[in-house]
Amino acid sequence: MDFTFDTYRKLLISLRDHGYYFQTFEEFITRPSGKSVILRHDIDRKPYNALRIAEIEASLGVRASYHLRIRTVIRTPDIINYLTKTGHELAYHYEDLTSVAGSGKYTQSEIEEAFNSFRKNLALLRQFYNVKVISMHGVPYSSVSNRDLWRYYNYKKEGIICESYLDIDYSKVL
C-alpha cells in the first residue's frame, strides 16, 4: 500500500477524470449529486499532515470535510484559517460526553455538562466557520458513546443539518 501525498494526488485526479464530483457533507445533504465523493478527514493527531492534504486538494479545486476535535482548533488556528480560506468544510468532531463521563456510565448532570460543553465548543469552532455538520469521536475503551448525547438533546436545534453517523444511510452509499 502506498499512502504518500503523491499517490493521494493521483487518486483525486483519477476520481475527477472518471466523472466523480467532490462534495462536502453539507452539499451532499442539501444537494446530493449522483456520482460523488465525500472526502472526510478526522484531524485527531498530526494536524500539519492534514494541512498538506488540504493543500493538495485545494491545488486541484477539490473541497473536503475536515472533522476537528476542539483541541486541534485551539492549538492550530493557522491551519483552521487555511482550511476555511481554501473552501474546505469544517465539522465538529465532538467528544463532549466521554470527556465528562469518562469510561463509565453517566448521570443526568454529566449529560447536561456534556451538552453545555458541546454548545461552547461548537460556538468556538463557529468563530472560524458556520459549522452545520458534526461527527462523534469514538473512544474504543469506553462504554460511553458520544452519540448518546442525542438521546437527550436535539442537535438540529443547534443549527446542525448532519451528524455523519446518524443521518447518512450507509446502506445506500459506498
Secondary structure by P-SEA (a helix, b strand, c coil): ccccaaaaaaaaaaaaaabbbbbcaaaaacccccbbbbbbbbcccaaaaaaaaaaaaaaacbbbbbbbcaaaaaacaaaaaaaaaabbbbbbbccccccccccccccaaaaaaaaaaaaaaaaaaaacccccbbbbbbbccccccccccccccccccccccccccccccccccc
